[in-house]
């Protein structure tokens, strides 16, 4: 039941007041006491009526949404690797998980210092809701490629897709360019997406349709690009 299905407070109170027998209807004091007490009961009834919608995954917000996520084993904050900036010359698209800086900066040589750890929190309700929806597939052990794609679309939107690579490997792809924040959240996405236990996880970062043969693949001369999956370990600090 949604909150819009709950009865009107005044209608609840008036329905009870209409049942007061005739000889007591002339006593304003008694009617006032009855109306006050019935109003308190109506408030409790409406509060209980709204509980299901407050904890509905589609409509919950704030602490209620956090409660749902925690019950499903997916809190808002997660421990992630923090890679120190390395010395070099940046080219191509910047990656917030691998920061390259130049001279006179607080940097280290690549592979010469282990990264640390920090917390990454999904503070935005709609972003967090997408992750919690994806988490449901894991909890229910729905591990098909269709399930993986559906879960990925809760996180990245309708452009996301999933591909079975065979031999114990599967790939999830956003199907679009990720924002800087989404790049930081990528390890979290691959922790929550429903890859079956033992299946190696890969990400494809292409934004165009992938070239191939058969339904769902791109062809010649239509802007398609090679399918280039990259292995990802969402729990490792590389």
C-alpha beads as a LAMMPS data file, in Angstrom:
LAMMPS data file: protein, C-alpha beads

238 atoms
237 bonds

1 atom types
1 bond types

-500.0 500.0 xlo xhi
-500.0 500.0 ylo yhi
-500.0 500.0 zlo zhi

Masses

1 110.0

Atoms # bond

1 1 1 0.000 0.000 0.000
2 1 1 1.360 3.426 -0.928
3 1 1 0.916 6.550 1.188
4 1 1 -1.662 7.788 -1.342
5 1 1 -3.837 4.752 -0.500
6 1 1 -4.039 5.711 3.167
7 1 1 -7.372 7.147 4.362
8 1 1 -7.906 10.821 5.101
9 1 1 -7.356 11.744 8.745
10 1 1 -10.498 13.841 9.074
11 1 1 -12.569 11.121 7.435
12 1 1 -11.351 8.636 10.054
13 1 1 -12.141 11.007 12.909
14 1 1 -15.549 11.985 11.554
15 1 1 -16.551 8.364 10.980
16 1 1 -16.077 7.753 14.709
17 1 1 -17.761 11.008 15.760
18 1 1 -20.826 10.064 13.727
19 1 1 -21.229 7.005 15.952
20 1 1 -21.633 9.021 19.165
21 1 1 -25.153 8.361 20.427
22 1 1 -27.677 11.189 20.522
23 1 1 -27.783 11.892 24.278
24 1 1 -24.048 12.723 24.327
25 1 1 -23.978 14.993 21.288
26 1 1 -25.009 18.050 23.287
27 1 1 -21.904 17.855 25.505
28 1 1 -19.208 19.933 23.820
29 1 1 -16.630 18.961 26.434
30 1 1 -17.227 15.249 25.941
31 1 1 -17.179 15.612 22.164
32 1 1 -13.907 17.521 22.428
33 1 1 -12.294 14.761 24.499
34 1 1 -13.544 12.073 22.101
35 1 1 -12.336 14.005 19.037
36 1 1 -8.905 14.554 20.615
37 1 1 -8.445 10.872 21.515
38 1 1 -9.782 9.626 18.183
39 1 1 -7.438 12.053 16.422
40 1 1 -4.458 10.511 18.222
41 1 1 -5.610 7.038 17.170
42 1 1 -6.037 8.260 13.574
43 1 1 -2.493 9.688 13.607
44 1 1 -1.117 6.327 14.747
45 1 1 -3.148 4.531 12.073
46 1 1 -1.848 6.818 9.319
47 1 1 1.744 6.512 10.540
48 1 1 1.479 2.716 10.371
49 1 1 -0.193 2.944 6.961
50 1 1 2.744 4.930 5.536
51 1 1 5.450 2.548 6.777
52 1 1 5.388 0.199 3.730
53 1 1 5.879 3.055 1.244
54 1 1 8.618 4.604 3.396
55 1 1 10.570 1.350 3.082
56 1 1 9.720 0.661 -0.563
57 1 1 12.943 0.490 -2.580
58 1 1 11.379 2.561 -5.362
59 1 1 10.314 5.440 -3.114
60 1 1 12.399 5.291 0.081
61 1 1 14.787 8.163 0.732
62 1 1 17.452 9.109 3.236
63 1 1 17.655 6.912 6.308
64 1 1 14.873 4.608 5.086
65 1 1 16.827 3.860 1.898
66 1 1 20.001 3.361 3.936
67 1 1 18.119 0.884 6.139
68 1 1 17.031 -1.136 3.082
69 1 1 20.563 -1.158 1.683
70 1 1 22.070 -2.281 4.976
71 1 1 19.524 -5.087 5.312
72 1 1 20.641 -6.256 1.855
73 1 1 24.289 -6.070 2.890
74 1 1 25.115 -2.949 0.896
75 1 1 25.783 0.107 3.119
76 1 1 26.393 3.569 1.719
77 1 1 30.123 3.698 2.515
78 1 1 32.772 1.230 1.337
79 1 1 36.501 0.828 1.766
80 1 1 38.364 1.394 -1.509
81 1 1 41.959 1.668 -2.638
82 1 1 43.473 5.138 -2.800
83 1 1 46.307 5.289 -5.325
84 1 1 48.895 8.052 -4.768
85 1 1 49.585 10.383 -7.717
86 1 1 52.469 9.228 -9.922
87 1 1 54.963 11.207 -11.959
88 1 1 54.419 11.312 -15.683
89 1 1 52.824 13.105 -18.570
90 1 1 49.105 12.744 -18.990
91 1 1 47.648 11.827 -22.347
92 1 1 44.137 10.890 -23.286
93 1 1 41.207 10.834 -20.884
94 1 1 42.007 11.501 -17.230
95 1 1 41.300 8.635 -14.848
96 1 1 40.646 9.674 -11.222
97 1 1 41.791 6.218 -10.088
98 1 1 45.231 6.739 -11.684
99 1 1 46.297 10.361 -11.252
100 1 1 49.331 11.537 -13.233
101 1 1 51.095 14.755 -12.188
102 1 1 54.226 16.593 -13.267
103 1 1 57.199 18.295 -11.619
104 1 1 57.007 20.021 -8.235
105 1 1 54.058 17.934 -7.118
106 1 1 53.723 15.476 -4.256
107 1 1 54.055 12.392 -6.453
108 1 1 55.806 9.010 -6.449
109 1 1 57.228 6.801 -9.166
110 1 1 54.753 4.308 -10.545
111 1 1 54.864 0.921 -8.743
112 1 1 57.242 2.296 -6.093
113 1 1 54.712 2.919 -3.355
114 1 1 51.686 0.929 -2.350
115 1 1 48.368 2.697 -2.278
116 1 1 46.366 3.271 0.839
117 1 1 42.693 2.869 1.593
118 1 1 39.833 5.240 2.148
119 1 1 36.053 5.381 2.276
120 1 1 33.862 6.069 -0.732
121 1 1 30.250 6.893 0.130
122 1 1 27.211 6.818 -2.144
123 1 1 25.530 9.891 -0.686
124 1 1 23.182 10.582 -3.596
125 1 1 19.910 8.697 -3.047
126 1 1 19.299 7.914 -6.723
127 1 1 22.838 6.616 -7.256
128 1 1 22.601 4.529 -4.093
129 1 1 19.162 3.242 -5.106
130 1 1 20.624 1.906 -8.361
131 1 1 23.332 0.026 -6.470
132 1 1 20.828 -1.423 -3.999
133 1 1 18.636 -2.579 -6.885
134 1 1 21.659 -4.284 -8.421
135 1 1 22.445 -5.858 -5.054
136 1 1 19.054 -7.598 -5.085
137 1 1 20.236 -9.734 -8.010
138 1 1 23.182 -10.957 -5.915
139 1 1 21.008 -11.686 -2.896
140 1 1 18.539 -13.642 -5.038
141 1 1 21.438 -15.394 -6.844
142 1 1 20.252 -14.277 -10.271
143 1 1 23.435 -14.770 -12.273
144 1 1 22.358 -14.987 -15.918
145 1 1 23.740 -12.593 -18.539
146 1 1 20.295 -10.994 -18.792
147 1 1 20.321 -10.441 -15.028
148 1 1 23.827 -8.961 -15.203
149 1 1 22.724 -6.565 -17.924
150 1 1 19.568 -5.561 -16.045
151 1 1 21.601 -4.863 -12.894
152 1 1 24.180 -2.861 -14.865
153 1 1 21.419 -0.686 -16.287
154 1 1 20.234 0.168 -12.784
155 1 1 23.717 1.613 -12.190
156 1 1 24.709 3.092 -15.571
157 1 1 21.419 3.522 -17.396
158 1 1 19.911 2.026 -20.572
159 1 1 23.173 2.107 -22.547
160 1 1 24.783 -0.565 -20.328
161 1 1 25.139 -4.106 -21.600
162 1 1 26.686 -7.432 -20.597
163 1 1 28.495 -10.066 -22.642
164 1 1 29.323 -13.687 -21.863
165 1 1 32.919 -14.247 -22.968
166 1 1 32.856 -17.993 -22.338
167 1 1 35.282 -20.092 -20.281
168 1 1 34.288 -18.541 -16.969
169 1 1 34.485 -14.895 -18.049
170 1 1 31.851 -12.181 -18.372
171 1 1 31.984 -8.493 -19.193
172 1 1 29.837 -5.551 -18.120
173 1 1 30.008 -2.281 -20.031
174 1 1 28.520 1.141 -19.242
175 1 1 28.048 1.779 -22.961
176 1 1 28.866 5.445 -22.466
177 1 1 31.607 7.676 -21.116
178 1 1 31.701 7.666 -17.321
179 1 1 31.945 10.812 -15.255
180 1 1 34.932 11.328 -12.974
181 1 1 32.811 10.307 -9.999
182 1 1 31.547 7.182 -11.771
183 1 1 35.140 6.199 -12.535
184 1 1 35.873 6.363 -8.811
185 1 1 32.801 4.237 -8.133
186 1 1 33.727 1.613 -10.753
187 1 1 35.226 -0.838 -8.195
188 1 1 31.986 -0.607 -6.207
189 1 1 29.925 -1.324 -9.309
190 1 1 31.898 -4.504 -9.966
191 1 1 31.500 -5.590 -6.358
192 1 1 27.717 -5.335 -6.497
193 1 1 26.999 -6.548 -10.045
194 1 1 25.719 -10.159 -10.095
195 1 1 28.706 -12.046 -11.473
196 1 1 28.385 -15.691 -10.490
197 1 1 30.995 -16.967 -8.005
198 1 1 34.172 -17.973 -9.810
199 1 1 33.441 -15.889 -12.911
200 1 1 36.240 -13.492 -13.925
201 1 1 35.005 -9.905 -14.261
202 1 1 35.816 -7.672 -17.199
203 1 1 34.869 -4.128 -18.147
204 1 1 34.548 -2.727 -21.660
205 1 1 34.929 1.058 -21.826
206 1 1 33.846 1.621 -25.415
207 1 1 31.018 4.065 -26.041
208 1 1 30.013 2.904 -29.531
209 1 1 28.350 -0.340 -30.538
210 1 1 30.791 -3.259 -30.477
211 1 1 31.725 -4.911 -33.767
212 1 1 30.655 -8.495 -34.226
213 1 1 28.352 -10.869 -36.032
214 1 1 24.778 -11.633 -35.086
215 1 1 21.964 -9.889 -33.261
216 1 1 22.988 -6.987 -31.027
217 1 1 26.440 -6.468 -32.558
218 1 1 27.589 -3.648 -34.804
219 1 1 28.761 -4.158 -38.346
220 1 1 30.981 -2.584 -40.974
221 1 1 30.835 1.153 -41.701
222 1 1 28.443 2.048 -38.859
223 1 1 30.930 3.477 -36.378
224 1 1 31.287 0.256 -34.410
225 1 1 34.477 -0.386 -32.459
226 1 1 36.376 -3.453 -31.353
227 1 1 35.189 -5.168 -28.206
228 1 1 38.135 -4.693 -25.805
229 1 1 37.381 -6.088 -22.341
230 1 1 39.813 -5.373 -19.497
231 1 1 40.083 -7.586 -16.423
232 1 1 39.061 -5.877 -13.196
233 1 1 39.476 -7.015 -9.610
234 1 1 37.231 -4.708 -7.549
235 1 1 38.877 -5.721 -4.267
236 1 1 42.532 -5.395 -5.270
237 1 1 44.784 -2.357 -5.004
238 1 1 46.658 -2.279 -8.280

Bonds

1 1 1 2
2 1 2 3
3 1 3 4
4 1 4 5
5 1 5 6
6 1 6 7
7 1 7 8
8 1 8 9
9 1 9 10
10 1 10 11
11 1 11 12
12 1 12 13
13 1 13 14
14 1 14 15
15 1 15 16
16 1 16 17
17 1 17 18
18 1 18 19
19 1 19 20
20 1 20 21
21 1 21 22
22 1 22 23
23 1 23 24
24 1 24 25
25 1 25 26
26 1 26 27
27 1 27 28
28 1 28 29
29 1 29 30
30 1 30 31
31 1 31 32
32 1 32 33
33 1 33 34
34 1 34 35
35 1 35 36
36 1 36 37
37 1 37 38
38 1 38 39
39 1 39 40
40 1 40 41
41 1 41 42
42 1 42 43
43 1 43 44
44 1 44 45
45 1 45 46
46 1 46 47
47 1 47 48
48 1 48 49
49 1 49 50
50 1 50 51
51 1 51 52
52 1 52 53
53 1 53 54
54 1 54 55
55 1 55 56
56 1 56 57
57 1 57 58
58 1 58 59
59 1 59 60
60 1 60 61
61 1 61 62
62 1 62 63
63 1 63 64
64 1 64 65
65 1 65 66
66 1 66 67
67 1 67 68
68 1 68 69
69 1 69 70
70 1 70 71
71 1 71 72
72 1 72 73
73 1 73 74
74 1 74 75
75 1 75 76
76 1 76 77
77 1 77 78
78 1 78 79
79 1 79 80
80 1 80 81
81 1 81 82
82 1 82 83
83 1 83 84
84 1 84 85
85 1 85 86
86 1 86 87
87 1 87 88
88 1 88 89
89 1 89 90
90 1 90 91
91 1 91 92
92 1 92 93
93 1 93 94
94 1 94 95
95 1 95 96
96 1 96 97
97 1 97 98
98 1 98 99
99 1 99 100
100 1 100 101
101 1 101 102
102 1 102 103
103 1 103 104
104 1 104 105
105 1 105 106
106 1 106 107
107 1 107 108
108 1 108 109
109 1 109 110
110 1 110 111
111 1 111 112
112 1 112 113
113 1 113 114
114 1 114 115
115 1 115 116
116 1 116 117
117 1 117 118
118 1 118 119
119 1 119 120
120 1 120 121
121 1 121 122
122 1 122 123
123 1 123 124
124 1 124 125
125 1 125 126
126 1 126 127
127 1 127 128
128 1 128 129
129 1 129 130
130 1 130 131
131 1 131 132
132 1 132 133
133 1 133 134
134 1 134 135
135 1 135 136
136 1 136 137
137 1 137 138
138 1 138 139
139 1 139 140
140 1 140 141
141 1 141 142
142 1 142 143
143 1 143 144
144 1 144 145
145 1 145 146
146 1 146 147
147 1 147 148
148 1 148 149
149 1 149 150
150 1 150 151
151 1 151 152
152 1 152 153
153 1 153 154
154 1 154 155
155 1 155 156
156 1 156 157
157 1 157 158
158 1 158 159
159 1 159 160
160 1 160 161
161 1 161 162
162 1 162 163
163 1 163 164
164 1 164 165
165 1 165 166
166 1 166 167
167 1 167 168
168 1 168 169
169 1 169 170
170 1 170 171
171 1 171 172
172 1 172 173
173 1 173 174
174 1 174 175
175 1 175 176
176 1 176 177
177 1 177 178
178 1 178 179
179 1 179 180
180 1 180 181
181 1 181 182
182 1 182 183
183 1 183 184
184 1 184 185
185 1 185 186
186 1 186 187
187 1 187 188
188 1 188 189
189 1 189 190
190 1 190 191
191 1 191 192
192 1 192 193
193 1 193 194
194 1 194 195
195 1 195 196
196 1 196 197
197 1 197 198
198 1 198 199
199 1 199 200
200 1 200 201
201 1 201 202
202 1 202 203
203 1 203 204
204 1 204 205
205 1 205 206
206 1 206 207
207 1 207 208
208 1 208 209
209 1 209 210
210 1 210 211
211 1 211 212
212 1 212 213
213 1 213 214
214 1 214 215
215 1 215 216
216 1 216 217
217 1 217 218
218 1 218 219
219 1 219 220
220 1 220 221
221 1 221 222
222 1 222 223
223 1 223 224
224 1 224 225
225 1 225 226
226 1 226 227
227 1 227 228
228 1 228 229
229 1 229 230
230 1 230 231
231 1 231 232
232 1 232 233
233 1 233 234
234 1 234 235
235 1 235 236
236 1 236 237
237 1 237 238
